[in-house]
Amino acid sequence: MVGFTHTWGEHRVFFKQPGDEHVWSVPADWTDVEGPDPVVVMGAGRAHFQVADLLALARLLEEMEEVTVR
């Protein structure tokens, strides 16, 4: 690893391949340099809502909006 910095609107890790003078970079999220995402750790794979329930709620809200607009 050559460096770690915020550039191009994101944190990036800069590195060289062995025997290569070219410096490469990848988003830091693709590496373990920053550690785990706190939101992912706290969520621990749990979700309060299922996708189907959220889609049903979105449809209900759209229906309610149509009724109140009329």
C-alpha positions in Angstrom: 0.0 0.0 0.0 1.3 3.4 -1.0 -1.3 5.6 0.6 -4.8 6.2 1.8 -6.6 9.5 1.1 -9.9 11.2 0.3 -9.9 12.0 -3.4 -12.4 11.9 -6.3 -15.2 12.3 -3.8 -14.4 9.2 -1.8 -11.7 7.5 0.3 -9.3 5.6 -1.9 -6.4 3.2 -1.3 -3.3 3.6 -3.5 -0.9 0.7 -4.1 1.7 -0.7 -6.5 1.9 -4.2 -7.9 5.2 -5.9 -7.2 7.8 -5.0 -9.8 5.5 -2.4 -11.4 6.0 1.4 -11.1 2.4 2.3 -11.9 0.3 3.4 -8.9 -3.2 2.0 -8.8 -6.1 3.0 -6.7 -9.4 1.4 -5.6 -12.2 2.7 -3.4 -11.4 2.1 0.3 -14.8 0.3 0.7 -13.4 -2.5 -1.5 -10.6 -3.1 1.1 -10.4 -3.7 4.9 -8.3 -0.5 5.5 -11.2 1.4 7.1 -12.7 -1.5 9.1 -16.3 -2.7 9.1 -19.2 -0.2 8.4 -20.7 0.7 11.8 -24.3 0.5 10.3 -23.7 -3.0 9.1 -22.2 -4.1 12.4 -25.0 -2.6 14.5 -27.7 -4.1 12.1 -26.1 -7.5 12.5 -28.1 -8.8 9.5 -31.4 -7.8 11.0 -34.1 -5.7 9.4 -37.3 -4.2 10.9 -39.2 -4.4 7.7 -39.5 -6.8 4.8 -39.3 -5.6 1.2 -42.9 -6.8 0.5 -44.2 -4.9 3.5 -42.4 -1.7 2.4 -43.7 -2.0 -1.2 -47.3 -2.5 0.2 -46.8 0.6 2.3 -45.6 2.6 -0.7 -48.7 1.5 -2.7 -51.0 2.5 0.2 -49.4 5.9 0.5 -49.7 6.5 -3.3 -53.4 5.6 -3.1 -53.9 7.9 -0.1 -52.2 10.7 -2.0 -54.5 10.3 -5.0 -57.6 10.5 -2.8 -56.4 13.6 -1.0 -55.4 15.4 -4.3 -58.9 15.0 -5.9 
